[in-house]
């Protein structure tokens, strides 16, 4: 039994069952035992691979998009370039490298990374040690300096805790994490039903609510409306709010029981883009998309960028570039291709013109 599992079991024994949201928060962000606090989860040696680690093309195009968003916002100075959940810092490094072709943008921005993990902060500092701009770190986007902001959130919202509600004969009841007779973690249901939920559904159906993600998007949208800028959200998820459970736990590139080893596996849920859009619109922001990652990257010119890289590559490098291109924009197999599973959405100041990547 992991140390975190012992702590969670003791908490439940003393205080009673906890919500899935609280459980996920502890598994991912516990200051001593949380999954993201204690390790580098990325890459072949970790538990999953993200788009920036697959190819420099991804980060370069996101960087081009950010500089274009800045230009289309009227080229404000000073401005903030902010990344939420920056991983190893690879995406920001690629963005800042390509930003050298837009020196006015580079001169105008300050760079801010929102990261709670000490382990990942150290990796980000190493990755960005020779970047064109020095970065500062904070634990929440609200702690970044005010001003027009250009924010990137790649695979950030899927890692935020969610709540589950299960349809029963007596209404929608919240899914909780409790203990069985042997002291093992198990799922159960709250005694009381949730009066605010009246969605018609079959008994046993599950509604997944990302309240934390919606609150963060609402706060960012309010800032963008007030101070200007844009946020780019790239994540796996679905376009319309629907019934269903997408909670999954991944360890060493394989799915595992989310209750088995708290703190040792990545817990995620698919992003409800429609819910995020509603939260942003409620603050007066403009929404572009969501579109598929394939649509977004192809429209920004990833095919031309791949061809350019191939011209200077060895045969082995050329094959690697082709494989990366296929993985980023392919749509045939969601287990191998990211192009359809991943969606891209922009949240912007209401006066922002329609931007590249979202023209249908």
PyMOL commands that set and color helices and strands:
alter all, ss='L'
color gray80, all
select helices_A, chain A and resi 3-15+20-29+35-37+51-54+56-72+90-101+103-108+118-127+141-143+157-159+211-227+273-281+293-300+302-311+315-329
alter helices_A, ss='H'
color red, helices_A
select strands_A, chain A and resi 18-19+79-84+109-114+135-138+149-154+163-168+171-179+185-193+206-209+229-238+248-251+254-256+266-268+271-272+286-292+342-348
alter strands_A, ss='S'
color yellow, strands_A
deselect
rebuild
show_as cartoon
